[in-house]
Amino acid sequence: MKARRRARLLAAALAGALSLSTLAACGDSDDGGSGDGKTLRLWHYEGPDSAMGKAWAEAIKEFEDSHPGVKVEFEEKGFEQIQKTAPQVLNSDQAPDLMEYNKGNATTGQLSRQGLLTDLTEEAEKRGWADAVPPTVATTSRYDESGVMGDGAWYGIPNYAEYTMVYYNKDLFAEHGVEVPTTFAELEEALATFADAGITPFANAGAEYMAQQYLYQLALSQADKAWVDSFQMGGETDFSDAAWTYAAETFADWVDKGYIAENSSGTKAEDAGVSFIQGKHPMLFSGSWWFGRFQAEVQKFDWDTFLWPGSDLTLGSGGNLWVVPEGADNKELAYDFIDITMKKGIQNILGDNGGVPVAADPAAISDPQSQALIKDYTTLADGDGLAYYPDWPANGFYDSMTSETQKLITGSAEPGDVLKSLQSEYDENVLQE
């Protein structure tokens, strides 16, 4: 197994070398690329009503105002679209100048190792990004030569952070006499109350990231930070241990009890979010990236959030990264745009619209819900409670986690068999220092 892994890393290194030579004609990292200096091609996948979408729309206006004659060509891409096609696109002449990309070993780490991303270390130090990004957030910005996060060169810059929480429908809670749970036992009592009333408590999306994040959160409730670091940083991970076993068995039990719908195996995250907005489910466990949208679109009921009860750890990290493809034509323009997204004005817009900014003025955040969001993030970050995401440690593990969690939803495999499959996929593809 280790021999195969070394072979794959060698192949990746050779692919990186070939990628660099192929891309040399597309852009020169010393002079900012061979573009005309008049166009910034920008890709990101944030919705226009999200906190990031609103902040970055304003950043585009400010960028064009401060760069007369320069036009931003913005293309909105889907998360899944970029997740699956980035290696191919960045190894072609179609690469944008600046792009939002998922952080972690299997994404930004993989592309950095293959030579497809620009080393931003010099710019991060010169422009002050390295000082502005808190250490807990910077973990996912820096990657070593093996593509493992935490140390090494800067390959991405986040201008926000994120974490997961339970969104809940206050009206449904009141109607059914359910209090906000402060312990895991109280959470299960709430789930049973809704299920007994014929209501599926949790909105879920088995076809994308959401279901695997429920599974990982259940494991985190039985784990500590050493367990997280071993799993995420290429250490030894045993999927038959107490934490993973508890997670898989509890998740399957929740499906059997009707807490998670059996027909959610093919549901996408957008569908789950919309079902919560429509008031069909009293709870949805997901990330802060939904916060601004719920503020804008939930009209029929009052809602709020709470942290997963009974756990010191939850999913979260620095936000997705601004990365500059090695083949970008106008790198200097990309650096200037990143600069603008780090300014107080843009950061304050992000924070006041349900985002978690990394460099805002706290006194400028006026919305009470946004203030509570940032406060909970600070509590988690200060307590070292951010545990990243389950698909990060290994190449292709996002698809593995999705497909195996779907089996728990459909009941097509027993929890133990699901964990054995995850062990095999993890061992085969994990990135190690």
C-alpha positions in Angstrom: 0.0 0.0 0.0 2.8 2.5 0.9 4.6 1.5 -2.3 1.5 2.3 -4.4 1.2 5.6 -2.5 4.8 6.5 -3.2 4.3 5.6 -6.8 1.3 7.9 -7.0 3.2 10.8 -5.4 6.0 10.3 -7.9 3.6 10.3 -10.8 2.0 13.4 -9.4 5.4 15.1 -9.1 6.1 14.2 -12.7 2.7 15.5 -13.8 3.5 18.7 -12.0 6.8 19.1 -13.8 5.0 18.4 -17.2 2.3 20.9 -16.2 4.8 23.6 -15.5 6.5 23.2 -18.8 3.2 23.1 -20.6 2.0 26.2 -18.9 5.2 28.2 -19.4 3.9 29.5 -22.7 0.7 30.6 -21.1 2.0 32.8 -18.3 5.2 34.0 -16.7 5.0 34.2 -12.9 7.8 36.8 -12.8 6.1 39.4 -14.8 2.5 38.6 -13.9 1.6 36.8 -17.1 1.5 37.6 -20.8 -2.0 39.1 -20.8 -3.0 42.5 -22.0 -3.3 43.9 -18.5 -6.9 45.1 -19.3 -9.0 42.0 -18.3 -9.3 40.1 -15.1 -11.0 36.7 -15.6 -12.6 35.8 -12.3 -14.4 32.6 -11.4 -16.3 31.9 -8.1 -19.3 29.9 -7.0 -21.0 32.1 -4.4 -24.6 33.0 -5.0 -25.4 36.7 -5.4 -27.4 36.8 -2.2 -24.7 35.2 -0.1 -22.5 37.3 2.1 -19.5 36.5 -0.1 -21.4 37.1 -3.3 -22.5 40.6 -2.1 -19.0 41.5 -0.8 -17.3 40.3 -4.0 -19.8 42.1 -6.2 -18.8 45.3 -4.4 -15.1 44.4 -4.7 -15.6 44.1 -8.5 -17.0 47.6 -8.6 -14.1 49.0 -6.4 -11.6 47.1 -8.5 -12.8 48.6 -11.8 -13.1 52.1 -10.3 -9.4 51.9 -9.1 -8.2 50.3 -12.4 -9.4 52.6 -15.2 -9.7 50.7 -18.5 -9.6 47.3 -16.8 -12.7 45.1 -17.0 -13.6 42.1 -14.8 -14.9 39.2 -16.7 -16.8 37.3 -14.0 -18.1 33.8 -14.6 -20.2 32.1 -11.8 -19.3 28.4 -11.6 -20.9 25.7 -9.5 -19.0 24.2 -6.6 -19.2 20.7 -8.1 -18.2 22.0 -11.5 -15.0 23.5 -10.3 -14.3 20.6 -7.9 -14.4 18.1 -10.7 -12.8 20.0 -13.6 -10.2 22.3 -12.0 -7.1 20.1 -12.8 -8.0 19.8 -16.4 -9.0 23.5 -16.8 -5.9 24.8 -15.1 -3.7 22.6 -17.2 -5.0 24.3 -20.4 -5.1 27.7 -21.9 -8.6 28.3 -20.5 -7.4 29.0 -16.9 -8.8 32.2 -15.4 -6.6 34.8 -13.7 -8.2 34.3 -10.3 -10.5 31.6 -9.0 -12.3 30.5 -5.8 -11.2 26.9 -4.9 -11.9 24.4 -2.1 -9.1 24.2 0.5 -7.6 21.0 1.7 -5.0 18.3 0.8 -7.1 16.7 -1.9 -7.9 20.0 -3.7 -5.6 23.0 -3.3 -2.9 20.7 -1.9 -3.2 18.4 -4.9 -3.1 21.3 -7.5 -0.1 23.0 -5.7 1.8 19.7 -5.8 1.1 19.4 -9.5 2.5 22.8 -10.2 -0.9 24.2 -11.3 -1.1 27.1 -8.8 1.1 30.1 -8.2 3.2 30.3 -5.1 1.7 33.4 -3.3 4.2 33.6 -0.5 6.1 36.7 -1.7 2.8 38.5 -2.4 1.3 37.4 0.9 4.2 38.9 2.9 4.6 42.0 0.7 0.9 42.9 0.7 0.2 42.0 4.4 -2.0 39.0 3.8 0.1 36.8 5.9 -0.4 39.1 8.9 -4.1 39.7 8.3 -5.1 36.0 8.1 -5.2 34.5 11.6 -3.1 31.4 12.2 -6.1 29.1 12.6 -7.3 30.2 9.2 -3.9 30.2 7.6 -3.6 26.4 8.1 -5.6 25.8 5.0 -3.7 28.4 2.9 -0.2 26.8 3.2 1.0 23.5 1.7 4.2 21.7 1.8 5.9 19.9 -1.2 3.7 16.9 -0.7 0.5 19.0 -0.8 -0.2 18.6 2.9 -1.7 21.7 4.5 -0.4 23.6 7.5 3.1 24.5 6.5 5.1 25.6 3.5 4.2 28.1 0.8 1.1 30.1 0.5 -1.0 28.9 -2.4 -4.4 30.5 -1.5 -5.8 33.4 0.4 -9.1 33.3 2.3 -10.9 36.5 3.2 -13.5 34.8 5.3 -13.8 31.8 7.6 -16.6 29.2 8.0 -18.1 26.6 10.3 -21.1 24.4 10.7 -24.1 24.8 12.9 -27.7 23.7 13.2 -30.1 26.1 11.6 -33.6 25.8 13.2 -37.1 26.9 12.5 -38.2 28.8 15.7 -41.8 28.6 14.8 -41.9 24.8 14.4 -39.9 24.4 17.6 -42.5 26.5 19.5 -45.4 24.8 17.8 -44.2 21.4 19.0 -42.9 22.5 22.4 -39.3 21.8 21.6 -36.6 23.7 23.4 -33.1 24.4 21.8 -31.1 21.4 22.8 -28.0 21.9 24.9 -27.0 18.2 25.2 -27.0 15.4 22.6 -29.7 13.6 24.6 -31.9 16.6 24.3 -31.2 16.8 20.5 -32.4 13.2 20.1 -35.5 14.0 22.2 -36.2 16.9 19.8 -35.7 14.6 16.8 -38.1 12.0 18.2 -40.7 14.7 18.9 -40.7 15.9 15.3 -40.6 12.4 13.9 -43.6 11.3 16.0 -45.5 14.3 14.6 -44.8 13.1 11.1 -42.1 15.7 10.3 -38.7 14.7 9.1 -36.5 16.7 11.5 -33.3 17.2 9.4 -33.1 18.5 5.8 -30.4 16.5 4.1 -28.6 16.1 0.8 -27.2 12.7 0.1 -25.9 13.4 -3.4 -23.5 16.1 -2.2 -21.6 17.3 0.8 -24.3 17.6 3.4 -24.9 14.0 4.3 -21.2 13.2 4.8 -20.9 16.2 7.1 -23.7 14.8 9.3 -21.6 11.6 9.5 -18.4 13.4 10.3 -20.0 15.6 13.0 -21.3 12.5 14.7 -17.7 11.1 14.7 -16.3 14.4 16.0 -18.7 14.3 18.9 -16.7 11.2 20.1 -13.3 12.4 19.1 -10.6 14.9 20.2 -8.2 17.1 18.2 -5.4 14.5 18.1 -7.9 12.2 16.3 -8.7 15.0 13.9 -5.0 15.8 13.2 -4.2 12.2 12.5 -7.1 11.8 10.1 -6.5 15.2 8.3 -2.7 15.3 8.2 -2.0 11.9 6.8 -1.5 10.0 10.1 -3.0 6.6 11.0 -6.8 6.4 10.8 -8.8 3.4 11.9 -12.4 3.6 10.5 -13.4 0.8 12.8 -12.5 2.8 15.9 -15.2 4.0 18.4 -15.8 7.4 16.8 -16.4 6.2 13.2 -18.3 3.2 14.4 -20.6 5.4 16.5 -21.1 7.8 13.7 -22.0 5.2 11.1 -24.3 3.3 13.4 -26.0 6.4 14.7 -26.5 7.8 11.2 -28.1 4.6 10.0 -30.3 4.5 13.1 -31.5 8.0 12.4 -32.5 7.0 9.0 -34.4 4.0 10.4 -36.2 6.3 12.9 -37.1 8.9 10.2 -34.9 11.6 11.5 -33.2 11.7 8.0 -35.4 10.8 5.0 -34.6 7.7 3.0 -35.4 9.5 -0.2 -32.7 12.1 0.5 -30.0 9.9 -1.0 -30.3 11.6 -4.3 -31.0 15.1 -3.0 -28.6 18.0 -3.7 -27.5 20.7 -1.2 -29.6 23.3 -3.0 -32.7 21.2 -2.6 -32.1 20.7 1.1 -31.5 24.5 1.6 -34.7 25.3 -0.3 -36.7 22.8 1.7 -35.6 24.5 4.9 -36.4 28.0 3.4 -39.9 26.6 2.6 -40.4 25.5 6.2 -40.5 21.7 5.4 -37.9 20.7 8.0 -37.3 22.2 11.4 -33.5 21.8 11.2 -30.7 21.8 8.8 -27.0 21.1 9.8 -24.7 22.9 7.4 -22.2 25.7 7.1 -22.2 29.5 7.6 -22.2 29.8 3.8 -26.1 29.5 4.1 -26.4 32.2 6.6 -26.7 35.2 4.3 -29.1 33.4 2.0 -31.4 32.4 4.8 -31.4 36.0 6.0 -32.5 37.1 2.6 -34.9 34.4 1.7 -36.6 33.0 4.8 -39.8 35.0 5.0 -42.4 32.7 6.5 -40.9 32.0 9.9 -38.3 33.1 12.4 -35.1 31.1 12.5 -31.8 31.0 14.5 -28.8 28.7 15.0 -27.1 26.7 17.6 -23.9 24.8 17.8 -24.0 21.0 17.7 -24.7 20.0 21.3 -22.4 17.7 23.2 -19.4 18.3 21.0 -16.3 20.6 21.4 -15.5 20.0 17.7 -17.3 20.9 14.5 -16.6 21.2 10.9 -15.0 24.5 9.9 -11.8 26.3 8.8 -10.7 29.2 6.9 -13.0 29.9 3.9 -12.5 28.8 0.4 -9.4 30.2 -1.2 -8.5 32.8 -3.8 -6.0 30.9 -5.9 -4.0 32.2 -8.9 -3.5 29.6 -11.6 0.1 29.2 -12.7 -1.1 29.8 -16.2 -2.9 33.0 -15.5 -2.4 35.8 -17.9 -2.8 38.8 -15.6 -1.5 37.8 -12.2 -0.8 41.3 -10.9 -4.5 42.2 -11.5 -5.4 39.0 -9.5 -3.2 40.1 -6.6 -4.8 43.6 -6.7 -8.3 42.1 -6.5 -7.4 39.9 -3.5 -6.1 43.0 -1.9 -9.4 44.7 -2.3 -11.3 41.8 -0.8 -9.1 42.1 2.3 -9.9 45.8 2.9 -12.1 46.8 5.9 -14.9 48.0 3.7 -15.4 44.8 1.9 -14.8 42.8 5.0 -17.5 44.7 6.8 -20.0 44.1 4.0 -19.2 40.4 4.3 -19.6 40.4 8.1 -22.9 42.4 8.0 -24.5 40.0 5.5 -24.0 36.8 7.4 -20.3 36.0 6.6 -17.4 35.4 8.9 -14.8 37.9 7.9 -11.1 37.5 8.8 -10.2 41.2 8.9 -13.4 43.3 9.6 -13.9 46.0 12.2 -16.1 44.3 14.8 -17.7 47.6 15.8 -18.9 48.0 12.2 -21.0 44.8 12.2 -24.5 46.0 13.1 -26.7 43.1 12.4 -27.5 41.1 15.6 -27.6 37.7 13.9 -24.3 38.4 12.2 -22.8 39.5 15.5 -23.9 36.1 17.1 -22.5 34.2 14.1 -19.1 35.8 14.5 -19.2 35.3 18.3 -19.8 31.6 17.9 -17.0 31.3 15.4 -14.6 33.1 17.7 -15.6 30.7 20.5 -14.8 27.7 18.3 -11.6 29.1 16.9 -10.3 30.2 20.3 -11.0 26.7 21.7 -9.3 25.0 18.7 -12.7 23.5 17.8 -12.5 23.7 14.0 -12.0 20.2 12.6 -11.9 20.8 8.8 -14.0 18.6 6.5 -14.1 14.8 5.9 -13.2 14.8 2.3 -9.9 16.7 2.7 -7.3 14.0 3.6 -7.3 11.9 0.4 -7.6 12.4 -3.3 -11.1 11.5 -4.5 -12.3 11.1 -1.0 -15.2 13.5 -1.5 -16.8 11.1 -3.9 -16.0 8.1 -1.6 -17.6 9.8 1.4 -20.7 10.8 -0.7 -21.3 7.3 -2.2 -20.7 5.4 1.1 -23.0 7.8 3.1 -25.6 7.3 0.4 -25.5 3.5 1.2 -26.3 4.3 4.8 -29.3 6.3 3.7 -30.6 3.7 1.3 -29.8 0.8 3.6 -27.9 -1.0 0.8 -24.9 -1.6 3.1 -24.3 -2.2 6.8 -22.4 0.5 8.8 -19.4 -1.9 9.2 -19.2 -2.5 5.4 -19.4 1.2 4.7 -16.5 1.9 7.1 -14.4 -0.9 5.5 -14.9 0.7 2.1 -13.9 4.1 3.5 -10.8 2.6 5.1 -9.8 1.1 1.8 -10.3 4.3 -0.1 -8.5 6.4 2.5 -5.5 4.1 2.7 -5.2 4.0 -1.0 -5.3 7.7 -1.6 -4.3 9.5 1.6 -1.7 12.2 1.2 1.2 12.0 3.7 4.1 14.2 4.6 
